[in-house]
Amino acid sequence: MHYRKVQGFNVVQVSLFPLDHDNSADENELLPFMKNEDGIPDYYVRNDAYFNKVEKMIAVAAEYGITVALHLVWAHHIPDSWASKGHEERAIPEAQLYPIYSYAVERVKKYHPVYAISGDVRFENQAVTDYCIKVLKIVNELDNGALTTLHIAPGEQPDDSLIYNPALKFYSYQSGHSFLDQDNPDKFSAQFLKQPVKRPIVNTEPSYEGHKDGFREGRFRAEDVRRMAWSSLMTGAKAGITYGAHGIWSCHRRENFFNNASFCGIPYDFGTALRFPGAWDYSFAKAIFEDAKLYDIQPAQELLENPIPGCYCCKAEDKLAVYLPYNSDVLYLFSRN
């Protein structure tokens, strides 16, 4: 926490429960629910020691002035979702939604977290949407006024029952973990800018530094994630941008087994990933954004006569900003009319 605070970060994203598909296994890990005789989580038997640790860690973040964005229901916890198909034992029964999440919210709401209702959700059927709405309703009833969002799979579109839901406070998208996804901030920002209900937009999952290029070879470097940050900020996701270092999310240690290496690559050790240089690029981007007061910028790619790949332009009433991924000259032509 101290290191990220020094770098200027003010939010840390945390999954309330372990992710089954992106997990660095630890034989001594503490689990939120007891397991039955078949080794399957019993969502009716809570492990209070786990939630004690959750509250303690959120309290530590608060001491450093860092807000926790708490991801509540990952896709594999949702019945009939893409991530629970074939693994129905992962899904949290609807009957347990209120007991589980009312308990969690009551414990953490004094720290004023941001709640990401869903994780990697695809809204492939109405049952998935309704499930998310139920969790959103629980959070809104117990912590009314808290910031809430939906963490969605790349390219997904919430339906009108969520878009028009007043309990939803801001939009977020994830741009993906492939070099083929580098234009996604443009597309996904535009997708939410045109929604009938206007809300702030955040790219909550750009490519992680050190993450593998999807199922292909190669890993993302500092210059790649720097470009992703600016492409997000300048195309509409100006409410914020998140940074990921591969190894931090799963708290990976060298001796751990990671179960999604085919897509992500083996994570770096937590201590190594924490010090990746790209985090400082994000810190610098934040300083520029705030010093130049770019809060009112709007995408203005049409002003670029001969844009190079990765170049972005935005404008406001009294300013014009251009991002270039390389050192290059910019010729600015203007009219007095």
C-alpha positions as a Markdown table, in Angstrom:
| # | Residue | x | y | z |
|---|---|---|---|---|
| 1 | Met | 0.0 | 0.0 | 0.0 |
| 2 | His | 2.8 | 2.4 | 0.9 |
| 3 | Tyr | 4.6 | 1.9 | -2.4 |
| 4 | Arg | 1.4 | 2.5 | -4.5 |
| 5 | Lys | 0.5 | 5.5 | -2.4 |
| 6 | Val | 3.9 | 7.0 | -3.1 |
| 7 | Gln | 3.3 | 6.5 | -6.8 |
| 8 | Gly | 0.0 | 8.4 | -6.6 |
| 9 | Phe | -2.5 | 5.6 | -6.8 |
| 10 | Asn | -5.7 | 6.2 | -4.9 |
| 11 | Val | -7.7 | 3.0 | -5.5 |
| 12 | Val | -6.9 | -0.7 | -5.3 |
| 13 | Gln | -9.1 | -3.4 | -6.9 |
| 14 | Val | -9.8 | -6.5 | -4.9 |
| 15 | Ser | -12.0 | -9.5 | -5.5 |
| 16 | Leu | -14.1 | -10.3 | -2.4 |
| 17 | Phe | -13.7 | -14.0 | -3.1 |
| 18 | Pro | -10.9 | -16.0 | -4.8 |
| 19 | Leu | -11.1 | -16.4 | -8.6 |
| 20 | Asp | -11.2 | -20.0 | -9.6 |
| 21 | His | -9.8 | -19.5 | -13.1 |
| 22 | Asp | -7.0 | -17.0 | -12.3 |
| 23 | Asn | -5.6 | -18.4 | -9.2 |
| 24 | Ser | -2.1 | -18.9 | -7.7 |
| 25 | Ala | -2.8 | -21.9 | -5.5 |
| 26 | Asp | -1.5 | -21.8 | -1.9 |
| 27 | Glu | -2.1 | -24.8 | 0.3 |
| 28 | Asn | -2.4 | -22.6 | 3.3 |
| 29 | Glu | -5.0 | -20.2 | 1.7 |
| 30 | Leu | -7.9 | -18.9 | 3.8 |
| 31 | Leu | -11.3 | -19.5 | 2.2 |
| 32 | Pro | -14.5 | -17.6 | 2.6 |
| 33 | Phe | -16.7 | -20.7 | 3.0 |
| 34 | Met | -16.2 | -24.1 | 4.5 |
| 35 | Lys | -16.0 | -27.0 | 2.1 |
| 36 | Asn | -18.3 | -30.1 | 2.2 |
| 37 | Glu | -17.0 | -33.6 | 2.1 |
| 38 | Asp | -16.6 | -33.4 | -1.7 |
| 39 | Gly | -14.4 | -30.4 | -1.4 |
| 40 | Ile | -17.0 | -28.0 | -2.8 |
| 41 | Pro | -17.7 | -24.6 | -1.1 |
| 42 | Asp | -20.7 | -24.7 | 1.1 |
| 43 | Tyr | -22.2 | -21.2 | 0.7 |
| 44 | Tyr | -24.4 | -21.8 | 3.7 |
| 45 | Val | -21.4 | -22.1 | 6.1 |
| 46 | Arg | -19.4 | -18.9 | 6.3 |
| 47 | Asn | -15.8 | -18.7 | 7.5 |
| 48 | Asp | -15.8 | -15.6 | 9.7 |
| 49 | Ala | -12.0 | -15.7 | 9.9 |
| 50 | Tyr | -11.8 | -15.0 | 6.2 |
| 51 | Phe | -14.1 | -11.9 | 6.5 |
| 52 | Asn | -12.1 | -10.7 | 9.5 |
| 53 | Lys | -9.1 | -10.7 | 7.3 |
| 54 | Val | -11.0 | -8.9 | 4.5 |
| 55 | Glu | -12.0 | -6.1 | 6.9 |
| 56 | Lys | -8.5 | -5.8 | 8.3 |
| 57 | Met | -6.9 | -5.4 | 4.9 |
| 58 | Ile | -9.5 | -2.8 | 3.8 |
| 59 | Ala | -8.8 | -0.9 | 7.0 |
| 60 | Val | -5.1 | -0.9 | 6.2 |
| 61 | Ala | -5.9 | 0.5 | 2.7 |
| 62 | Ala | -8.0 | 3.2 | 4.4 |
| 63 | Glu | -5.1 | 4.2 | 6.7 |
| 64 | Tyr | -3.1 | 5.0 | 3.6 |
| 65 | Gly | -5.9 | 7.0 | 2.0 |
| 66 | Ile | -6.6 | 4.3 | -0.6 |
| 67 | Thr | -10.1 | 3.3 | -1.6 |
| 68 | Val | -10.9 | -0.3 | -2.2 |
| 69 | Ala | -12.9 | -1.2 | -5.3 |
| 70 | Leu | -14.5 | -4.5 | -4.1 |
| 71 | His | -15.5 | -6.9 | -6.8 |
| 72 | Leu | -18.5 | -8.9 | -5.4 |
| 73 | Val | -19.7 | -11.5 | -7.8 |
| 74 | Trp | -17.3 | -12.9 | -10.3 |
| 75 | Ala | -18.9 | -14.6 | -13.3 |
| 76 | His | -18.2 | -18.1 | -12.1 |
| 77 | His | -20.3 | -17.4 | -9.0 |
| 78 | Ile | -23.4 | -16.6 | -11.2 |
| 79 | Pro | -25.7 | -19.5 | -12.2 |
| 80 | Asp | -26.1 | -20.0 | -16.0 |
| 81 | Ser | -23.1 | -17.8 | -16.8 |
| 82 | Trp | -20.4 | -18.6 | -19.2 |
| 83 | Ala | -17.9 | -19.2 | -16.4 |
| 84 | Ser | -20.2 | -21.5 | -14.3 |
| 85 | Lys | -21.2 | -23.8 | -17.1 |
| 86 | Gly | -19.9 | -27.2 | -16.3 |
| 87 | His | -19.0 | -26.0 | -12.9 |
| 88 | Glu | -22.4 | -25.4 | -11.4 |
| 89 | Glu | -21.0 | -26.0 | -7.9 |
| 90 | Arg | -19.2 | -22.7 | -8.1 |
| 91 | Ala | -22.4 | -20.7 | -8.3 |
| 92 | Ile | -23.8 | -18.9 | -5.3 |
| 93 | Pro | -27.4 | -19.9 | -4.8 |
| 94 | Glu | -29.8 | -16.9 | -5.1 |
| 95 | Ala | -31.2 | -17.8 | -1.7 |
| 96 | Gln | -27.8 | -16.9 | -0.2 |
| 97 | Leu | -27.3 | -13.6 | -1.9 |
| 98 | Tyr | -28.7 | -11.5 | 0.9 |
| 99 | Pro | -27.2 | -13.4 | 3.8 |
| 100 | Ile | -23.7 | -13.3 | 2.2 |
| 101 | Tyr | -23.6 | -9.8 | 0.8 |
| 102 | Ser | -25.5 | -8.0 | 3.5 |
| 103 | Tyr | -23.0 | -9.5 | 6.0 |
| 104 | Ala | -20.1 | -8.4 | 3.8 |
| 105 | Val | -21.4 | -4.9 | 3.1 |
| 106 | Glu | -22.2 | -4.2 | 6.7 |
| 107 | Arg | -18.7 | -5.1 | 7.7 |
| 108 | Val | -16.9 | -2.9 | 5.1 |
| 109 | Lys | -19.2 | 0.1 | 4.3 |
| 110 | Lys | -17.6 | 2.2 | 7.0 |
| 111 | Tyr | -14.5 | 2.3 | 4.8 |
| 112 | His | -16.5 | 3.7 | 1.9 |
| 113 | Pro | -15.5 | 1.2 | -0.8 |
| 114 | Val | -16.5 | 1.2 | -4.5 |
| 115 | Tyr | -18.6 | -1.8 | -5.3 |
| 116 | Ala | -18.0 | -3.6 | -8.6 |
| 117 | Ile | -21.2 | -5.7 | -8.7 |
| 118 | Ser | -20.0 | -8.2 | -11.3 |
| 119 | Gly | -16.8 | -9.6 | -12.6 |
| 120 | Asp | -16.1 | -10.6 | -16.2 |
| 121 | Val | -19.9 | -10.9 | -16.8 |
| 122 | Arg | -21.3 | -11.3 | -20.3 |
| 123 | Phe | -25.1 | -10.9 | -19.8 |
| 124 | Glu | -25.7 | -13.9 | -22.1 |
| 125 | Asn | -29.2 | -14.4 | -20.7 |
| 126 | Gln | -31.8 | -12.6 | -18.6 |
| 127 | Ala | -31.0 | -14.8 | -15.6 |
| 128 | Val | -27.5 | -13.4 | -15.4 |
| 129 | Thr | -28.7 | -9.8 | -15.7 |
| 130 | Asp | -31.4 | -10.4 | -13.0 |
| 131 | Tyr | -28.8 | -11.9 | -10.7 |
| 132 | Cys | -26.6 | -8.8 | -11.0 |
| 133 | Ile | -29.6 | -6.5 | -10.4 |
| 134 | Lys | -30.4 | -8.4 | -7.2 |
| 135 | Val | -26.8 | -7.9 | -5.8 |
| 136 | Leu | -26.9 | -4.2 | -6.9 |
| 137 | Lys | -30.2 | -3.8 | -5.0 |
| 138 | Ile | -28.7 | -5.3 | -1.8 |
| 139 | Val | -25.7 | -3.0 | -2.0 |
| 140 | Asn | -27.9 | 0.1 | -2.7 |
| 141 | Glu | -30.2 | -0.7 | 0.2 |
| 142 | Leu | -27.4 | -1.2 | 2.7 |
| 143 | Asp | -24.9 | 1.4 | 1.5 |
| 144 | Asn | -27.1 | 3.9 | -0.3 |
| 145 | Gly | -25.0 | 6.5 | -2.1 |
| 146 | Ala | -21.9 | 4.3 | -2.5 |
| 147 | Leu | -20.2 | 4.2 | -5.9 |
| 148 | Thr | -21.2 | 1.1 | -7.9 |
| 149 | Thr | -20.3 | -0.2 | -11.3 |
| 150 | Leu | -20.3 | -3.4 | -13.4 |
| 151 | His | -17.1 | -5.1 | -14.3 |
| 152 | Ile | -17.9 | -6.7 | -17.7 |
| 153 | Ala | -16.2 | -8.9 | -20.3 |
| 154 | Pro | -14.7 | -7.0 | -23.3 |
| 155 | Gly | -17.3 | -5.7 | -25.7 |
| 156 | Glu | -20.4 | -6.6 | -23.5 |
| 157 | Gln | -23.4 | -4.3 | -23.3 |
| 158 | Pro | -25.6 | -4.1 | -20.2 |
| 159 | Asp | -29.3 | -4.0 | -21.1 |
| 160 | Asp | -31.7 | -1.2 | -20.3 |
| 161 | Ser | -32.6 | -2.6 | -16.9 |
| 162 | Leu | -29.1 | -1.8 | -15.9 |
| 163 | Ile | -28.5 | 1.3 | -18.0 |
| 164 | Tyr | -31.5 | 3.0 | -16.5 |
| 165 | Asn | -31.0 | 1.7 | -13.0 |
| 166 | Pro | -30.3 | 4.7 | -10.7 |
| 167 | Ala | -28.3 | 2.5 | -8.3 |
| 168 | Leu | -25.5 | 2.2 | -11.0 |
| 169 | Lys | -23.2 | 5.1 | -10.6 |
| 170 | Phe | -20.5 | 4.8 | -13.3 |
| 171 | Tyr | -19.7 | 2.7 | -16.4 |
| 172 | Ser | -16.6 | 0.6 | -16.7 |
| 173 | Tyr | -15.2 | -1.7 | -19.3 |
| 174 | Gln | -12.1 | -3.8 | -19.7 |
| 175 | Ser | -10.1 | -3.4 | -22.9 |
| 176 | Gly | -8.6 | -6.9 | -22.8 |
| 177 | His | -5.2 | -8.7 | -22.7 |
| 178 | Ser | -4.2 | -9.1 | -26.4 |
| 179 | Phe | -2.2 | -6.9 | -28.7 |
| 180 | Leu | -5.2 | -7.4 | -31.0 |
| 181 | Asp | -7.3 | -5.5 | -28.5 |
| 182 | Gln | -5.3 | -2.2 | -28.6 |
| 183 | Asp | -8.1 | -0.3 | -30.4 |
| 184 | Asn | -10.7 | -1.5 | -27.8 |
| 185 | Pro | -10.5 | 1.7 | -25.7 |
| 186 | Asp | -11.7 | 3.7 | -28.7 |
| 187 | Lys | -14.6 | 1.3 | -29.3 |
| 188 | Phe | -15.6 | 0.7 | -25.8 |
| 189 | Ser | -15.4 | 4.3 | -24.7 |
| 190 | Ala | -17.6 | 5.2 | -27.7 |
| 191 | Gln | -20.0 | 2.5 | -26.7 |
| 192 | Phe | -20.7 | 4.1 | -23.3 |
| 193 | Leu | -20.4 | 7.7 | -24.4 |
| 194 | Lys | -23.5 | 7.1 | -26.6 |
| 195 | Gln | -25.6 | 5.6 | -23.8 |
| 196 | Pro | -28.9 | 7.4 | -23.1 |
| 197 | Val | -27.9 | 7.7 | -19.4 |
| 198 | Lys | -24.6 | 9.6 | -19.1 |
| 199 | Arg | -22.2 | 8.5 | -16.4 |
| 200 | Pro | -18.5 | 8.7 | -15.8 |
| 201 | Ile | -16.5 | 6.0 | -17.6 |
| 202 | Val | -13.4 | 4.0 | -16.4 |
| 203 | Asn | -11.3 | 1.4 | -18.1 |
| 204 | Thr | -11.0 | -1.0 | -15.1 |
| 205 | Glu | -9.0 | -3.7 | -16.8 |
| 206 | Pro | -6.5 | -2.7 | -19.5 |
| 207 | Ser | -3.6 | -5.0 | -20.4 |
| 208 | Tyr | -1.5 | -5.9 | -17.4 |
| 209 | Glu | 2.3 | -5.2 | -17.6 |
| 210 | Gly | 4.0 | -8.5 | -17.9 |
| 211 | His | 0.8 | -10.3 | -19.0 |
| 212 | Lys | 1.0 | -12.7 | -21.9 |
| 213 | Asp | -0.5 | -11.7 | -25.2 |
| 214 | Gly | -3.6 | -13.8 | -24.8 |
| 215 | Phe | -2.9 | -17.2 | -26.2 |
| 216 | Arg | 0.0 | -15.9 | -28.4 |
| 217 | Glu | 3.6 | -15.2 | -27.6 |
| 218 | Gly | 5.0 | -12.0 | -26.1 |
| 219 | Arg | 4.2 | -10.0 | -23.0 |
| 220 | Phe | 3.0 | -6.4 | -22.4 |
| 221 | Arg | 5.8 | -3.9 | -21.6 |
| 222 | Ala | 5.7 | -0.5 | -19.9 |
| 223 | Glu | 5.3 | 1.3 | -23.2 |
| 224 | Asp | 2.3 | -0.8 | -24.1 |
| 225 | Val | 0.4 | -0.2 | -20.9 |
| 226 | Arg | 1.4 | 3.5 | -21.1 |
| 227 | Arg | -0.2 | 3.8 | -24.5 |
| 228 | Met | -3.3 | 2.0 | -23.2 |
| 229 | Ala | -3.7 | 4.4 | -20.4 |
| 230 | Trp | -3.6 | 7.5 | -22.6 |
| 231 | Ser | -5.8 | 5.9 | -25.3 |
| 232 | Ser | -8.4 | 5.2 | -22.6 |
| 233 | Leu | -8.3 | 8.7 | -21.0 |
| 234 | Met | -8.4 | 10.5 | -24.3 |
| 235 | Thr | -11.2 | 8.5 | -25.9 |
| 236 | Gly | -13.7 | 8.9 | -23.1 |
| 237 | Ala | -12.7 | 6.9 | -20.1 |
| 238 | Lys | -11.5 | 10.1 | -18.4 |
| 239 | Ala | -13.0 | 9.3 | -14.9 |
| 240 | Gly | -10.0 | 7.0 | -14.3 |
| 241 | Ile | -7.7 | 4.3 | -15.6 |
| 242 | Thr | -6.4 | 1.3 | -13.7 |
| 243 | Tyr | -3.0 | -0.3 | -13.8 |
| 244 | Gly | -2.3 | -4.0 | -13.5 |
| 245 | Ala | 1.0 | -5.8 | -13.0 |
| 246 | His | 0.9 | -9.5 | -13.7 |
| 247 | Gly | 1.5 | -11.2 | -10.4 |
| 248 | Ile | -0.2 | -8.7 | -8.2 |
| 249 | Trp | -3.8 | -9.7 | -8.8 |
| 250 | Ser | -3.1 | -13.3 | -7.8 |
| 251 | Cys | -0.6 | -12.4 | -5.1 |
| 252 | His | 1.7 | -14.8 | -6.9 |
| 253 | Arg | 4.8 | -16.4 | -5.3 |
| 254 | Arg | 7.4 | -18.3 | -7.3 |
| 255 | Glu | 6.5 | -21.6 | -5.5 |
| 256 | Asn | 2.7 | -21.2 | -6.3 |
| 257 | Phe | 1.0 | -23.1 | -9.1 |
| 258 | Phe | -0.9 | -20.7 | -11.4 |
| 259 | Asn | -3.9 | -22.3 | -13.2 |
| 260 | Asn | -4.3 | -20.0 | -16.2 |
| 261 | Ala | -0.8 | -19.9 | -17.7 |
| 262 | Ser | -2.0 | -20.8 | -21.2 |
| 263 | Phe | -3.7 | -17.5 | -21.6 |
| 264 | Cys | -1.9 | -15.2 | -19.1 |
| 265 | Gly | 1.5 | -16.7 | -18.9 |
| 266 | Ile | 3.2 | -17.5 | -15.6 |
| 267 | Pro | 2.9 | -14.5 | -13.3 |
| 268 | Tyr | 5.9 | -12.7 | -11.9 |
| 269 | Asp | 6.6 | -13.0 | -8.3 |
| 270 | Phe | 4.5 | -10.4 | -6.3 |
| 271 | Gly | 7.6 | -8.4 | -5.2 |
| 272 | Thr | 8.9 | -8.2 | -8.7 |
| 273 | Ala | 5.6 | -7.2 | -10.3 |
| 274 | Leu | 5.1 | -4.5 | -7.7 |
| 275 | Arg | 8.1 | -2.7 | -9.0 |
| 276 | Phe | 7.4 | -2.8 | -12.7 |
| 277 | Pro | 8.3 | 0.5 | -14.3 |
| 278 | Gly | 4.9 | 1.0 | -16.0 |
| 279 | Ala | 3.3 | 2.0 | -12.7 |
| 280 | Trp | 5.4 | 5.2 | -12.7 |
| 281 | Asp | 4.1 | 6.0 | -16.3 |
| 282 | Tyr | 0.6 | 5.9 | -14.9 |
| 283 | Ser | 1.7 | 8.1 | -12.0 |
| 284 | Phe | 3.1 | 10.6 | -14.5 |
| 285 | Ala | -0.1 | 10.5 | -16.6 |
| 286 | Lys | -2.2 | 11.3 | -13.5 |
| 287 | Ala | 0.1 | 14.3 | -12.8 |
| 288 | Ile | -0.3 | 15.6 | -16.3 |
| 289 | Phe | -4.0 | 15.1 | -16.4 |
| 290 | Glu | -4.6 | 16.9 | -13.2 |
| 291 | Asp | -2.1 | 19.7 | -13.8 |
| 292 | Ala | -3.5 | 20.5 | -17.2 |
| 293 | Lys | -7.1 | 20.1 | -15.8 |
| 294 | Leu | -8.2 | 17.7 | -18.6 |
| 295 | Tyr | -11.4 | 16.8 | -16.8 |
| 296 | Asp | -13.6 | 18.3 | -19.5 |
| 297 | Ile | -11.9 | 16.9 | -22.6 |
| 298 | Gln | -13.8 | 15.2 | -25.4 |
| 299 | Pro | -12.5 | 12.9 | -28.1 |
| 300 | Ala | -11.5 | 14.8 | -31.2 |
| 301 | Gln | -9.8 | 12.4 | -33.5 |
| 302 | Glu | -11.3 | 14.2 | -36.5 |
| 303 | Leu | -8.8 | 17.0 | -35.9 |
| 304 | Leu | -5.9 | 14.8 | -36.8 |
| 305 | Glu | -5.1 | 15.2 | -40.5 |
| 306 | Asn | -2.5 | 12.4 | -40.8 |
| 307 | Pro | -2.7 | 10.4 | -37.5 |
| 308 | Ile | -0.1 | 7.8 | -36.8 |
| 309 | Pro | -1.1 | 4.6 | -35.0 |
| 310 | Gly | -1.5 | 5.1 | -31.3 |
| 311 | Cys | -1.9 | 8.9 | -31.6 |
| 312 | Tyr | -5.0 | 10.5 | -29.9 |
| 313 | Cys | -6.5 | 13.9 | -29.8 |
| 314 | Cys | -9.0 | 15.5 | -27.5 |
| 315 | Lys | -10.3 | 19.0 | -26.9 |
| 316 | Ala | -12.2 | 21.2 | -24.5 |
| 317 | Glu | -13.5 | 24.8 | -24.8 |
| 318 | Asp | -10.1 | 26.3 | -23.9 |
| 319 | Lys | -7.6 | 23.5 | -24.6 |
| 320 | Leu | -6.4 | 20.9 | -27.1 |
| 321 | Ala | -4.4 | 17.8 | -26.1 |
| 322 | Val | -2.5 | 15.3 | -28.3 |
| 323 | Tyr | -0.9 | 12.1 | -27.3 |
| 324 | Leu | 2.0 | 10.7 | -29.4 |
| 325 | Pro | 3.5 | 7.3 | -28.5 |
| 326 | Tyr | 6.8 | 8.4 | -30.0 |
| 327 | Asn | 8.9 | 11.6 | -30.0 |
| 328 | Ser | 7.7 | 13.5 | -33.1 |
| 329 | Asp | 6.8 | 17.0 | -34.3 |
| 330 | Val | 3.3 | 18.3 | -34.3 |
| 331 | Leu | 2.2 | 20.9 | -36.8 |
| 332 | Tyr | -0.9 | 22.8 | -35.4 |
| 333 | Leu | -3.0 | 24.7 | -38.0 |
| 334 | Phe | -5.7 | 26.9 | -36.7 |
| 335 | Ser | -8.2 | 29.4 | -38.0 |
| 336 | Arg | -9.0 | 32.7 | -36.5 |
| 337 | Asn | -12.6 | 32.2 | -37.4 |
